[in-house]
């Protein structure tokens, strides 16, 4: 029951972040990603709680990537997960790049990495 509630909240946050990514101009979105104003309010958790939350966020992210449909994208999932990890005081570099599939146009991609490896939201 608690897992379903956490996943539902994660999905709602994903849709809200997706709307934010679509509505904000590119320069404003990049400024928001660089400045990270939410880092002013860390939760100050013990190390074992941070490790626990990292595994939970990773699991929620993988589940959302499998079930993501309209109203979700790799940039919104990366940004939302970055906010959650920043609040949990877990270091998480954000990588932004371009992907070009054969015969298709370029598409932007975003992913996170942390101490335990790569969290790929796309």
MOHU-V738214 format. One line per field, one symbol per residue. phi: phi as a letter, one per 30 degrees, with the letter a starting at -180 (. if undefined). Layout:
# MOHU-V738214
phi->???
This chain:
# MOHU-V738214
phi->.ddddddddddddddddddddddddedddddddddhddddbddhcdedddddddddddddddddddcdbdiaadddddddddddddddicdadccbabbbdeibddbdbbacbbedkcccdc
